[in-house]
Amino acid sequence: NDKTDLTLCGHKVIYNMYDALCKEFPLHVTKALLGQAFGNDINSYTFKNHSLENYSEFQYKPYKIVIITSIHGYEQGSAFTAAQFFDMLMHSEDKSLEYLKRNVQFEVVPVLNPWGFDHNDRKNGNSVDLNRNFEKGFSGEKDKESEIYPGEKPLSEVETRLIDGFLEKHRDAKVVLDYHNIYGG
């Protein structure tokens, strides 16, 4: 029955949820700093079962899923919902969730656009729609006032360079989810 207005609380409320899981489950949940943008940390979290013993000659390689949320800052619900899922994953005794916890490595970037999250804005601090700032599909839209302004050139923004490097590091992921929600929804 908790009610939290995500548009007022700031991105650290999301990081606090993940940090609490790191503290409670230090063998299963770890945190890494990807970098900073506009004075805010951009963190990633790894959820991995470290207790499997492998006595074979083959290296155990869990199924890997990458999840990215809040690339659009005003879509705070995606970050909150993902954080709730991971809290449930770590605390539940449900057999399906237990299977995921034991067999899937999750790599999560819970808030890619902390400036936008904190200012309830789709774009980052440079007024760039980060979702349009990648090489693939770059439009070249020149109107800086446009809601979908992609920036001057692909990967011009710190956040997109950080996530581009993160995705390159996790090329072995079987699934990549860029989780959005409807503004105001």
FINUVEX-510345 format. One record per atom (N, C-alpha, C): residue number from 1; residue in three letters; atom name; x, y, z negated. Coordinates in nm, 3 decimals. Atoms other than C-alpha are relative to their C-alpha. Layout:
N
NUM,Ala,CA,X,Y,Z
...
This chain:
185
1,Asn,N,0.080,-0.120,0.000
1,Asn,CA,0.000,0.000,0.000
1,Asn,C,0.084,0.127,0.000
2,Asp,N,-0.086,-0.117,-0.010
2,Asp,CA,0.301,0.227,0.029
2,Asp,C,-0.032,0.078,0.126
3,Lys,N,0.016,-0.084,-0.118
3,Lys,CA,0.257,0.520,0.262
3,Lys,C,0.118,0.095,0.005
4,Thr,N,-0.117,-0.085,-0.020
4,Thr,CA,0.562,0.694,0.398
4,Thr,C,-0.018,0.075,0.130
5,Asp,N,0.005,-0.079,-0.122
5,Asp,CA,0.546,0.979,0.646
5,Asp,C,0.141,0.003,0.057
6,Leu,N,-0.133,0.013,-0.057
6,Leu,CA,0.843,0.885,0.860
6,Leu,C,0.048,0.127,0.069
7,Thr,N,-0.039,-0.125,-0.066
7,Thr,CA,0.837,1.222,1.035
7,Thr,C,0.060,0.099,-0.098
8,Leu,N,-0.051,-0.092,0.102
8,Leu,CA,0.932,1.387,0.705
8,Leu,C,0.118,-0.054,-0.079
9,Cys,N,-0.094,0.061,0.093
9,Cys,CA,1.170,1.142,0.541
9,Cys,C,0.145,-0.002,0.048
10,Gly,N,-0.136,0.005,-0.050
10,Gly,CA,1.478,1.140,0.766
10,Gly,C,0.048,-0.142,0.023
11,His,N,-0.047,0.132,-0.043
11,His,CA,1.674,0.853,0.917
11,His,C,0.065,-0.081,-0.113
12,Lys,N,-0.069,0.074,0.108
12,Lys,CA,1.853,0.766,0.591
12,Lys,C,-0.093,-0.095,-0.074
13,Val,N,0.093,0.094,0.063
13,Val,CA,1.537,0.601,0.459
13,Val,C,0.010,-0.137,0.068
14,Ile,N,-0.016,0.126,-0.074
14,Ile,CA,1.589,0.338,0.731
14,Ile,C,0.133,-0.065,-0.038
15,Tyr,N,-0.131,0.056,0.039
15,Tyr,CA,1.960,0.296,0.654
15,Tyr,C,-0.004,-0.053,-0.144
16,Asn,N,0.010,0.048,0.139
16,Asn,CA,1.874,0.262,0.284
16,Asn,C,-0.064,-0.139,-0.007
17,Met,N,0.064,0.132,-0.001
17,Met,CA,1.650,-0.034,0.365
17,Met,C,0.100,-0.107,0.041
18,Tyr,N,-0.101,0.096,-0.046
18,Tyr,CA,1.930,-0.209,0.555
18,Tyr,C,0.114,-0.013,-0.101
19,Asp,N,-0.108,0.003,0.100
19,Asp,CA,2.193,-0.113,0.296
19,Asp,C,-0.039,-0.085,-0.121
20,Ala,N,0.048,0.083,0.110
20,Ala,CA,1.978,-0.275,0.027
20,Ala,C,0.014,-0.148,0.034
21,Leu,N,-0.017,0.140,-0.043
21,Leu,CA,1.983,-0.599,0.229
21,Leu,C,0.147,-0.040,0.000
22,Cys,N,-0.145,0.027,0.005
22,Cys,CA,2.363,-0.574,0.263
22,Cys,C,0.044,-0.030,-0.144
23,Lys,N,-0.036,0.016,0.141
23,Lys,CA,2.391,-0.542,-0.114
23,Lys,C,-0.056,-0.131,-0.057
24,Glu,N,0.065,0.120,0.054
24,Glu,CA,2.147,-0.824,-0.189
24,Glu,C,0.049,-0.129,0.065
25,Phe,N,-0.042,0.119,-0.075
25,Phe,CA,2.275,-1.065,0.080
25,Phe,C,0.136,0.025,0.068
26,Pro,N,-0.128,-0.040,-0.059
26,Pro,CA,2.645,-0.976,0.130
26,Pro,C,0.065,-0.106,0.090
27,Leu,N,-0.056,0.104,-0.087
27,Leu,CA,2.729,-1.311,0.292
27,Leu,C,-0.075,-0.011,0.132
28,His,N,0.084,0.013,-0.118
28,His,CA,2.454,-1.272,0.550
28,His,C,-0.023,0.131,0.075
29,Val,N,0.029,-0.128,-0.063
29,Val,CA,2.415,-0.900,0.621
29,Val,C,0.120,0.093,-0.018
30,Thr,N,-0.114,-0.091,0.006
30,Thr,CA,2.702,-0.667,0.708
30,Thr,C,-0.030,0.126,0.081
31,Lys,N,0.021,-0.132,-0.060
31,Lys,CA,2.722,-0.305,0.813
31,Lys,C,0.130,0.045,0.068
32,Ala,N,-0.115,-0.059,-0.068
32,Ala,CA,2.953,-0.132,1.061
32,Ala,C,-0.037,0.139,0.048
33,Leu,N,0.019,-0.135,-0.052
33,Leu,CA,2.992,0.231,1.158
33,Leu,C,0.037,0.000,0.148
34,Leu,N,-0.029,-0.010,-0.143
34,Leu,CA,2.961,0.273,1.535
34,Leu,C,0.067,0.132,0.033
35,Gly,N,-0.053,-0.134,-0.024
35,Gly,CA,3.038,0.644,1.524
35,Gly,C,-0.091,0.104,-0.060
36,Gln,N,0.081,-0.111,0.050
36,Gln,CA,2.885,0.982,1.456
36,Gln,C,-0.050,0.086,0.115
37,Ala,N,0.056,-0.097,-0.095
37,Ala,CA,2.663,1.224,1.643
37,Ala,C,-0.069,0.108,-0.081
38,Phe,N,0.059,-0.116,0.068
38,Phe,CA,2.569,1.571,1.519
38,Phe,C,0.011,-0.014,-0.151
39,Gly,N,-0.027,0.013,0.143
39,Gly,CA,2.721,1.493,1.178
39,Gly,C,-0.069,-0.117,-0.068
40,Asn,N,0.070,0.116,0.056
40,Asn,CA,2.517,1.175,1.131
40,Asn,C,0.068,-0.129,0.041
41,Asp,N,-0.051,0.133,-0.032
41,Asp,CA,2.649,0.820,1.108
41,Asp,C,-0.099,-0.074,0.087
42,Ile,N,0.080,0.096,-0.076
42,Ile,CA,2.523,0.571,1.363
42,Ile,C,0.056,-0.137,-0.037
43,Asn,N,-0.043,0.128,0.055
43,Asn,CA,2.540,0.229,1.199
43,Asn,C,-0.059,-0.116,0.078
44,Ser,N,0.056,0.127,-0.048
44,Ser,CA,2.493,-0.127,1.315
44,Ser,C,0.003,-0.097,-0.117
45,Tyr,N,0.009,0.102,0.103
45,Tyr,CA,2.399,-0.425,1.102
45,Tyr,C,-0.003,-0.137,0.067
46,Thr,N,-0.003,0.138,-0.048
46,Thr,CA,2.473,-0.792,1.159
46,Thr,C,-0.069,-0.090,-0.101
47,Phe,N,0.068,0.101,0.081
47,Phe,CA,2.243,-1.064,1.025
47,Phe,C,0.047,-0.135,0.054
48,Lys,N,-0.062,0.124,-0.047
48,Lys,CA,2.425,-1.396,1.044
48,Lys,C,0.008,-0.100,-0.114
49,Asn,N,-0.012,0.106,0.100
49,Asn,CA,2.418,-1.727,0.861
49,Asn,C,0.146,-0.044,-0.007
50,His,N,-0.141,0.035,0.016
50,His,CA,2.771,-1.775,0.727
50,His,C,0.020,-0.133,-0.071
51,Ser,N,-0.013,0.120,0.082
51,Ser,CA,2.697,-2.098,0.543
51,Ser,C,0.010,-0.129,0.081
52,Leu,N,-0.008,0.123,-0.080
52,Leu,CA,2.702,-2.343,0.834
52,Leu,C,0.143,-0.052,0.004
53,Glu,N,-0.131,0.063,-0.008
53,Glu,CA,2.990,-2.586,0.819
53,Glu,C,0.007,-0.077,0.131
54,Asn,N,-0.016,0.063,-0.129
54,Asn,CA,3.116,-2.703,1.155
54,Asn,C,0.121,-0.091,-0.005
55,Tyr,N,-0.109,0.097,0.005
55,Tyr,CA,3.323,-3.020,1.154
55,Tyr,C,0.031,-0.056,0.139
56,Ser,N,-0.026,0.050,-0.135
56,Ser,CA,3.321,-3.071,1.530
56,Ser,C,0.113,0.079,0.064
57,Glu,N,-0.104,-0.072,-0.074
57,Glu,CA,3.577,-2.966,1.785
57,Glu,C,-0.056,0.121,0.074
58,Phe,N,0.065,-0.109,-0.072
58,Phe,CA,3.324,-2.725,1.934
58,Phe,C,-0.034,0.114,-0.095
59,Gln,N,0.030,-0.116,0.082
59,Gln,CA,3.286,-2.376,1.801
59,Gln,C,-0.151,0.023,-0.002
60,Tyr,N,0.142,-0.030,0.014
60,Tyr,CA,2.939,-2.307,1.664
60,Tyr,C,-0.023,0.144,0.045
61,Lys,N,0.031,-0.133,-0.049
61,Lys,CA,2.790,-2.013,1.845
61,Lys,C,-0.151,0.021,-0.012
62,Pro,N,0.144,-0.020,0.018
62,Pro,CA,2.452,-1.891,1.720
62,Pro,C,-0.061,0.075,0.117
63,Tyr,N,0.077,-0.076,-0.098
63,Tyr,CA,2.186,-1.756,1.950
63,Tyr,C,0.002,0.145,-0.046
64,Lys,N,-0.015,-0.140,0.039
64,Lys,CA,2.242,-1.380,1.952
64,Lys,C,-0.107,0.087,0.063
65,Ile,N,0.100,-0.097,-0.046
65,Ile,CA,1.975,-1.111,1.978
65,Ile,C,0.045,0.139,-0.046
66,Val,N,-0.032,-0.140,0.029
66,Val,CA,2.053,-0.737,1.995
66,Val,C,-0.131,0.079,-0.004
67,Ile,N,0.119,-0.084,0.013
67,Ile,CA,1.788,-0.493,1.874
67,Ile,C,0.045,0.145,-0.021
68,Ile,N,-0.029,-0.144,0.009
68,Ile,CA,1.807,-0.115,1.926
68,Ile,C,-0.133,0.071,-0.023
69,Thr,N,0.122,-0.077,0.023
69,Thr,CA,1.548,0.123,1.780
69,Thr,C,0.033,0.148,-0.010
70,Ser,N,-0.007,-0.146,0.015
70,Ser,CA,1.486,0.497,1.767
70,Ser,C,0.100,0.066,0.094
71,Ile,N,-0.076,-0.073,-0.102
71,Ile,CA,1.663,0.591,2.089
71,Ile,C,-0.074,0.131,0.029
72,His,N,0.081,-0.121,0.000
72,His,CA,1.374,0.839,2.107
72,His,C,-0.027,0.033,-0.146
73,Gly,N,0.007,-0.034,0.142
73,Gly,CA,1.389,1.018,1.775
73,Gly,C,-0.139,0.003,-0.059
74,Tyr,N,0.134,-0.010,0.056
74,Tyr,CA,1.017,1.070,1.739
74,Tyr,C,-0.072,-0.135,-0.005
75,Glu,N,0.057,0.134,0.009
75,Glu,CA,0.956,0.694,1.758
75,Glu,C,0.051,-0.069,-0.126
76,Gln,N,-0.050,0.052,0.128
76,Gln,CA,1.036,0.637,1.391
76,Gln,C,-0.064,-0.133,-0.037
77,Gly,N,0.069,0.124,0.033
77,Gly,CA,0.783,0.355,1.369
77,Gly,C,0.076,-0.124,0.044
78,Ser,N,-0.077,0.116,-0.046
78,Ser,CA,1.008,0.125,1.572
78,Ser,C,0.111,-0.034,-0.100
79,Ala,N,-0.107,0.023,0.098
79,Ala,CA,1.291,0.168,1.320
79,Ala,C,-0.057,-0.057,-0.129
80,Phe,N,0.061,0.046,0.124
80,Phe,CA,1.061,0.118,1.022
80,Phe,C,-0.050,-0.144,0.014
81,Thr,N,0.052,0.135,-0.022
81,Thr,CA,0.895,-0.192,1.171
81,Thr,C,0.112,-0.101,0.007
82,Ala,N,-0.114,0.092,-0.007
82,Ala,CA,1.230,-0.352,1.254
82,Ala,C,0.060,-0.022,-0.139
83,Ala,N,-0.054,0.013,0.136
83,Ala,CA,1.357,-0.281,0.901
83,Ala,C,-0.090,-0.089,-0.085
84,Gln,N,0.094,0.086,0.073
84,Gln,CA,1.042,-0.440,0.758
84,Gln,C,0.014,-0.146,0.042
85,Phe,N,-0.021,0.136,-0.048
85,Phe,CA,1.097,-0.746,0.978
85,Phe,C,0.123,-0.063,-0.065
86,Phe,N,-0.122,0.058,0.057
86,Phe,CA,1.453,-0.794,0.852
86,Phe,C,-0.012,-0.019,-0.151
87,Asp,N,0.026,0.022,0.141
87,Asp,CA,1.343,-0.748,0.493
87,Asp,C,-0.080,-0.129,-0.020
88,Met,N,0.082,0.121,0.008
88,Met,CA,1.080,-1.016,0.548
88,Met,C,0.083,-0.123,0.037
89,Leu,N,-0.086,0.111,-0.042
89,Leu,CA,1.332,-1.239,0.729
89,Leu,C,0.088,-0.048,-0.115
90,Met,N,-0.094,0.037,0.106
90,Met,CA,1.573,-1.230,0.436
90,Met,C,-0.071,-0.048,-0.127
91,His,N,0.070,0.036,0.125
91,His,CA,1.311,-1.273,0.161
91,His,C,-0.102,-0.112,0.015
92,Ser,N,0.107,0.096,-0.020
92,Ser,CA,1.060,-1.512,0.316
92,Ser,C,0.050,-0.144,-0.007
93,Glu,N,-0.028,0.144,-0.003
93,Glu,CA,1.048,-1.887,0.271
93,Glu,C,-0.080,-0.067,0.111
94,Asp,N,0.073,0.051,-0.115
94,Asp,CA,0.835,-1.927,0.584
94,Asp,C,0.097,-0.080,0.088
95,Lys,N,-0.089,0.089,-0.075
95,Lys,CA,0.980,-2.214,0.792
95,Lys,C,0.046,0.062,0.133
96,Ser,N,-0.038,-0.062,-0.127
96,Ser,CA,0.978,-2.017,1.119
96,Ser,C,0.105,0.108,-0.023
97,Leu,N,-0.098,-0.104,0.031
97,Leu,CA,1.160,-1.723,0.963
97,Leu,C,0.130,-0.061,-0.051
98,Glu,N,-0.120,0.070,0.049
98,Glu,CA,1.399,-1.961,0.787
98,Glu,C,0.082,-0.053,0.117
99,Tyr,N,-0.069,0.048,-0.120
99,Tyr,CA,1.481,-2.113,1.126
99,Tyr,C,0.077,0.114,0.066
100,Leu,N,-0.067,-0.116,-0.060
100,Leu,CA,1.559,-1.769,1.268
100,Leu,C,0.120,0.043,-0.084
101,Lys,N,-0.108,-0.043,0.090
101,Lys,CA,1.769,-1.680,0.964
101,Lys,C,0.122,-0.092,0.013
102,Arg,N,-0.110,0.096,-0.007
102,Arg,CA,1.977,-1.997,1.005
102,Arg,C,0.063,-0.013,0.139
103,Asn,N,-0.046,0.032,-0.135
103,Asn,CA,2.012,-2.007,1.383
103,Asn,C,0.017,0.118,0.094
104,Val,N,-0.011,-0.116,-0.087
104,Val,CA,2.001,-1.654,1.522
104,Val,C,0.087,0.105,-0.067
105,Gln,N,-0.079,-0.114,0.046
105,Gln,CA,2.260,-1.382,1.485
105,Gln,C,-0.065,0.124,0.059
106,Phe,N,0.061,-0.126,-0.045
106,Phe,CA,2.091,-1.042,1.502
106,Phe,C,0.103,0.111,-0.013
107,Glu,N,-0.083,-0.121,0.001
107,Glu,CA,2.293,-0.732,1.593
107,Glu,C,-0.097,0.116,0.017
108,Val,N,0.105,-0.102,0.004
108,Val,CA,2.084,-0.427,1.506
108,Val,C,0.061,0.141,-0.009
109,Val,N,-0.029,-0.142,0.012
109,Val,CA,2.126,-0.056,1.570
109,Val,C,-0.134,0.065,-0.033
110,Pro,N,0.134,-0.041,0.043
110,Pro,CA,1.834,0.073,1.363
110,Pro,C,-0.039,0.144,0.032
111,Val,N,0.032,-0.140,-0.035
111,Val,CA,1.860,0.445,1.448
111,Val,C,0.110,0.050,0.093
112,Leu,N,-0.100,-0.047,-0.095
112,Leu,CA,2.044,0.533,1.767
112,Leu,C,0.002,0.152,0.010
113,Asn,N,0.013,-0.145,-0.014
113,Asn,CA,1.922,0.893,1.760
113,Asn,C,-0.038,0.063,-0.135
114,Pro,N,0.035,-0.054,0.132
114,Pro,CA,1.943,1.013,1.397
114,Pro,C,-0.042,0.147,0.003
115,Trp,N,0.038,-0.141,-0.009
115,Trp,CA,1.924,1.381,1.496
115,Trp,C,-0.147,0.010,0.043
116,Gly,N,0.138,-0.002,-0.047
116,Gly,CA,1.601,1.320,1.690
116,Gly,C,-0.096,-0.053,-0.105
117,Phe,N,0.083,0.057,0.107
117,Phe,CA,1.464,1.106,1.406
117,Phe,C,-0.027,0.106,-0.105
118,Asp,N,0.013,-0.100,0.106
118,Asp,CA,1.528,1.380,1.150
118,Asp,C,-0.079,0.123,0.043
119,His,N,0.070,-0.118,-0.051
119,His,CA,1.380,1.652,1.373
119,His,C,-0.130,-0.036,0.072
120,Asn,N,0.122,0.049,-0.065
120,Asn,CA,1.090,1.440,1.501
120,Asn,C,-0.004,0.043,0.147
121,Asp,N,-0.017,-0.043,-0.138
121,Asp,CA,1.213,1.500,1.856
121,Asp,C,0.038,-0.120,0.086
122,Arg,N,-0.033,0.107,-0.093
122,Arg,CA,1.229,1.266,2.154
122,Arg,C,0.149,0.001,0.035
123,Lys,N,-0.136,-0.015,-0.049
123,Lys,CA,1.568,1.403,2.257
123,Lys,C,0.101,0.015,-0.114
124,Asn,N,-0.105,-0.018,0.100
124,Asn,CA,1.902,1.434,2.080
124,Asn,C,0.029,0.149,-0.022
125,Gly,N,-0.035,-0.138,0.032
125,Gly,CA,2.069,1.752,1.952
125,Gly,C,0.042,0.084,0.119
126,Asn,N,-0.033,-0.072,-0.124
126,Asn,CA,2.175,1.844,2.308
126,Asn,C,-0.120,0.008,0.094
127,Ser,N,0.123,0.002,-0.080
127,Ser,CA,1.813,1.816,2.433
127,Ser,C,0.006,-0.097,0.117
128,Val,N,-0.011,0.104,-0.102
128,Val,CA,1.896,1.500,2.628
128,Val,C,-0.083,-0.120,-0.042
129,Asp,N,0.074,0.125,0.022
129,Asp,CA,1.662,1.202,2.659
129,Asp,C,0.102,-0.112,0.015
130,Leu,N,-0.106,0.102,0.000
130,Leu,CA,1.912,0.932,2.563
130,Leu,C,-0.037,-0.122,0.084
131,Asn,N,0.043,0.116,-0.076
131,Asn,CA,1.705,0.662,2.731
131,Asn,C,0.021,0.021,0.150
132,Arg,N,-0.022,-0.032,-0.141
132,Arg,CA,1.770,0.838,3.065
132,Arg,C,0.148,0.032,0.028
133,Asn,N,-0.138,-0.044,-0.011
133,Asn,CA,2.144,0.899,3.004
133,Asn,C,0.097,-0.113,0.033
134,Phe,N,-0.085,0.113,-0.037
134,Phe,CA,2.276,0.562,3.124
134,Phe,C,0.028,0.002,0.149
135,Glu,N,-0.037,0.003,-0.142
135,Glu,CA,2.445,0.492,3.456
135,Glu,C,-0.112,-0.059,0.085
136,Lys,N,0.107,0.065,-0.076
136,Lys,CA,2.173,0.256,3.572
136,Lys,C,-0.127,0.084,-0.011
137,Gly,N,0.124,-0.076,-0.001
137,Gly,CA,1.868,0.455,3.675
137,Gly,C,0.015,0.149,-0.029
138,Phe,N,-0.019,-0.143,0.027
138,Phe,CA,2.025,0.798,3.616
138,Phe,C,-0.067,0.080,0.110
139,Ser,N,0.083,-0.070,-0.098
139,Ser,CA,1.791,1.046,3.787
139,Ser,C,0.061,0.129,0.053
140,Gly,N,-0.054,-0.127,-0.044
140,Gly,CA,1.987,1.367,3.806
140,Gly,C,-0.096,0.116,-0.018
141,Glu,N,0.095,-0.108,0.032
141,Glu,CA,1.686,1.571,3.682
141,Glu,C,0.078,0.118,-0.056
142,Lys,N,-0.079,-0.117,0.042
142,Lys,CA,1.820,1.925,3.637
142,Lys,C,-0.072,0.093,-0.095
143,Asp,N,0.078,-0.087,0.087
143,Asp,CA,1.540,2.085,3.435
143,Asp,C,0.025,-0.038,-0.146
144,Lys,N,-0.036,0.029,0.139
144,Lys,CA,1.679,2.100,3.080
144,Lys,C,-0.120,0.004,-0.094
145,Glu,N,0.120,-0.007,0.083
145,Glu,CA,1.331,2.173,2.944
145,Glu,C,-0.088,-0.124,0.018
146,Ser,N,0.079,0.121,-0.026
146,Ser,CA,1.194,1.847,3.086
146,Ser,C,0.014,-0.099,-0.116
147,Glu,N,-0.002,0.103,0.105
147,Glu,CA,1.100,1.578,2.833
147,Glu,C,0.092,-0.115,0.036
148,Ile,N,-0.083,0.112,-0.044
148,Ile,CA,1.305,1.333,3.041
148,Ile,C,0.135,0.047,0.056
149,Tyr,N,-0.129,-0.051,-0.046
149,Tyr,CA,1.614,1.548,3.100
149,Tyr,C,0.110,-0.100,-0.037
150,Pro,N,-0.097,0.106,0.026
150,Pro,CA,1.895,1.289,3.137
150,Pro,C,0.141,0.048,-0.036
151,Gly,N,-0.134,-0.052,0.023
151,Gly,CA,2.191,1.519,3.074
151,Gly,C,0.069,0.035,0.131
152,Glu,N,-0.074,-0.043,-0.119
152,Glu,CA,2.453,1.653,3.312
152,Glu,C,0.048,-0.117,0.085
153,Lys,N,-0.050,0.119,-0.071
153,Lys,CA,2.589,1.308,3.401
153,Lys,C,-0.024,-0.122,-0.088
154,Pro,N,0.020,0.122,0.079
154,Pro,CA,2.550,0.944,3.293
154,Pro,C,0.104,-0.011,-0.112
155,Leu,N,-0.085,0.022,0.117
155,Leu,CA,2.694,0.863,2.949
155,Leu,C,0.066,0.129,-0.050
156,Ser,N,-0.055,-0.128,0.047
156,Ser,CA,2.748,1.233,2.873
156,Ser,C,-0.016,0.015,-0.151
157,Glu,N,0.031,-0.016,0.142
157,Glu,CA,2.614,1.183,2.519
157,Glu,C,0.073,-0.103,-0.085
158,Val,N,-0.071,0.087,0.093
158,Val,CA,2.800,1.035,2.223
158,Val,C,-0.081,-0.127,-0.026
159,Glu,N,0.085,0.114,0.036
159,Glu,CA,2.504,0.811,2.136
159,Glu,C,-0.003,-0.105,0.111
160,Thr,N,0.007,0.097,-0.110
160,Thr,CA,2.484,0.653,2.482
160,Thr,C,0.136,-0.066,0.023
161,Arg,N,-0.133,0.064,-0.011
161,Arg,CA,2.860,0.595,2.495
161,Arg,C,0.018,-0.103,-0.111
162,Leu,N,-0.011,0.096,0.111
162,Leu,CA,2.842,0.428,2.152
162,Leu,C,-0.080,-0.126,0.029
163,Ile,N,0.083,0.119,-0.024
163,Ile,CA,2.556,0.199,2.251
163,Ile,C,0.049,-0.076,0.122
164,Asp,N,-0.057,0.067,-0.117
164,Asp,CA,2.717,0.125,2.588
164,Asp,C,0.117,-0.090,-0.044
165,Gly,N,-0.110,0.081,0.053
165,Gly,CA,3.030,0.004,2.404
165,Gly,C,-0.050,-0.115,-0.086
166,Phe,N,0.060,0.103,0.085
166,Phe,CA,2.817,-0.188,2.154
166,Phe,C,-0.057,-0.113,0.086
167,Leu,N,0.057,0.102,-0.089
167,Leu,CA,2.633,-0.368,2.434
167,Leu,C,0.109,-0.077,0.073
168,Glu,N,-0.113,0.068,-0.064
168,Glu,CA,2.960,-0.445,2.609
168,Glu,C,0.062,-0.102,-0.095
169,Lys,N,-0.056,0.090,0.101
169,Lys,CA,3.092,-0.598,2.286
169,Lys,C,-0.089,-0.124,-0.020
170,His,N,0.095,0.109,0.023
170,His,CA,2.778,-0.814,2.263
170,His,C,-0.060,-0.050,0.131
171,Arg,N,0.045,0.050,-0.131
171,Arg,CA,2.756,-0.924,2.627
171,Arg,C,-0.052,-0.143,-0.008
172,Asp,N,0.043,0.139,0.014
172,Asp,CA,2.702,-1.277,2.501
172,Asp,C,-0.140,-0.013,-0.061
173,Ala,N,0.137,0.005,0.054
173,Ala,CA,2.361,-1.184,2.357
173,Ala,C,-0.094,-0.061,0.104
174,Lys,N,0.099,0.062,-0.088
174,Lys,CA,2.077,-1.388,2.502
174,Lys,C,-0.117,0.094,0.026
175,Val,N,0.111,-0.093,-0.011
175,Val,CA,1.823,-1.111,2.443
175,Val,C,0.046,0.136,-0.052
176,Val,N,-0.021,-0.137,0.048
176,Val,CA,1.851,-0.732,2.413
176,Val,C,-0.137,0.068,-0.001
177,Leu,N,0.128,-0.069,0.014
177,Leu,CA,1.547,-0.548,2.280
177,Leu,C,0.024,0.147,-0.030
178,Asp,N,-0.002,-0.144,0.023
178,Asp,CA,1.521,-0.171,2.311
178,Asp,C,-0.142,0.034,-0.045
179,Tyr,N,0.133,-0.004,0.061
179,Tyr,CA,1.230,-0.125,2.073
179,Tyr,C,-0.050,0.143,-0.012
180,His,N,0.064,-0.131,0.000
180,His,CA,1.001,0.176,2.124
180,His,C,-0.136,-0.010,-0.067
181,Asn,N,0.142,-0.006,0.037
181,Asn,CA,0.664,0.285,1.991
181,Asn,C,-0.057,0.129,0.057
182,Ile,N,0.067,-0.118,-0.056
182,Ile,CA,0.411,0.542,2.103
182,Ile,C,0.017,0.116,-0.097
183,Tyr,N,-0.012,-0.119,0.082
183,Tyr,CA,0.477,0.892,1.977
183,Tyr,C,-0.131,0.023,-0.074
184,Gly,N,0.118,-0.024,0.083
184,Gly,CA,0.240,0.957,1.691
184,Gly,C,-0.079,-0.126,-0.030
185,Gly,N,0.073,0.126,0.021
185,Gly,CA,0.138,0.590,1.689
185,Gly,C,0.059,-0.085,-0.106
